[in-house]
Amino acid sequence: MSRTVDRARHHLKAHPLALDAVLAAGVLACMVAGSFVEPHDKDAVSWSIHTPEPLSLVLMALGALALVFRRRAPLTVLALTGSASIIECVTGDPRAPVAMAAVIALFTVASTTDRPTTLRAGLLTMTVLTGAAMLAGPLPWYAQENLGIFAWTGIGATAGDAVRSRRAFVQAIRERAEKAERTREEEARRRVAEERLRIARDLHDVVAHHIALVNVQAGVAAHIMDKRPDQAKEALAHVREASRSALNELRATVGLLRQSGDPEAPTEPAPGLARLDELVGTFRSAGLHVEVARADHGTTLPAAVDLAAYRVIQEALTNVQKHAGTQAKAEVSVVRVGPNVEITVLDNGAGEDDDPDNGGGHGLLGMRERVTALRGTLTTGPRYGGGFRVHAILPVRTRAAARDEPGEPV
């Protein structure tokens, strides 16, 4: 039974219009029931049953119907129910409880708007309804029914304002708690970032010291290798020890910097253009027709450039397979042009969705970041006649490699 009640409550909360319709039906039933009761004698406590006037029944129905839309237009509903109540106060004898709809509408206005609006609407409703009942109604101005209208409209406005204030208070507490939670999380992330930055600086200092030592000892070994081989061996031993220490420091510090969900460090070297045939073979086995043309034989690329070239081709072919259709054909070319190596990937765009941007991914952005980081350029876009083109220009020598070569300007 309780489960059924909870299910009905959740359904009504999810459909506020249905909830208001149920409320309007209940208010209509109460108004109709109250209209059939009449004091038998003004000086007695006994009661008798009478039939309400047709106009009163129409006004009660209109007031209840207006309550169905009380959440969508609270002020309009208040005006309609207030007008129906004024007509009943002036014409009803005995008077039907049409003002009940106006009280509910005033409660809705107070609970859904701000306090100034509630104050203005409440005072206006109380004054107009009570004044109409006292001055133009069939009962004496001091009748209890007139004072009852004043009291019930005041109670409706006060209760609605109390509900609105409590709702605002609860919302403020919830927002304050959420803000405090976000502040704690941001503070924790900031402290973690600061600690990781400090660890990275320590790593830089330690590794830079060992690498400088390796550089010095290697230069000494190369200088005295022929004349004093014993001292050269000793220098190489220092090189080995310093490099081992640098690797240990690097491994330990990077282990601290890793997130809990980060993948394990790879045990094989980073891929490069030497594995291009293997990469293309995986796409061919998946059904993509790929042709490769290379004119970079004899070119040795730095590790960063080699990896970037491989990733550009990999991502471009992935986009072809995802967006260009199953009947697509791709052409890959790797050409050495002066101090650069140019990577071009073309497809014929056989599919309906041949634009990689339509997939919502970040493949092109990742390629551009890789190429730009190496001081290269990347251009992408549709081809004339259909298809897509990815063209990357990568420098054969990075800035660090050029700096290490003798005679090159830094």
Secondary structure, 3 states (H helix, E strand, C coil): CHHHHHHHHHHHHHCHHHHHHHHHHHHHHHHHHHHCEEECCCCCCCEEECCCCHHHHHHHHHHHHHHCCCCCCHHHHHHHHHHHHHHHHHHCCCCCCCHHHHHHHHHHHHHHCCHHHHHHHHHHHHHHHHHHHHHHCCCCCCCHHHHHHHHHHHHHHHHHHHHHHHHHHHHHHHHHHHHHHHHHHHHHHHHHHHHHHHHHHHHHHHHHHHHHHHHHHHHHHHHHCCCCHHHHHHHHHHHHHHHHHHHHHHHHHHHHHCCCCCCCCCCCCCCCHHHHHHHHHHHHHCCCEEEEEEECCCCCCCHHHHHHHHHHHHHHHHHHHHHCCCCCEEEEEEEEECCEEEEEEEECCCCCCCCHHHHCCCHHHHHHHHHHHCCCEEEEEECCCCCEEEEEEEECCCHHHHHHCCCCCC
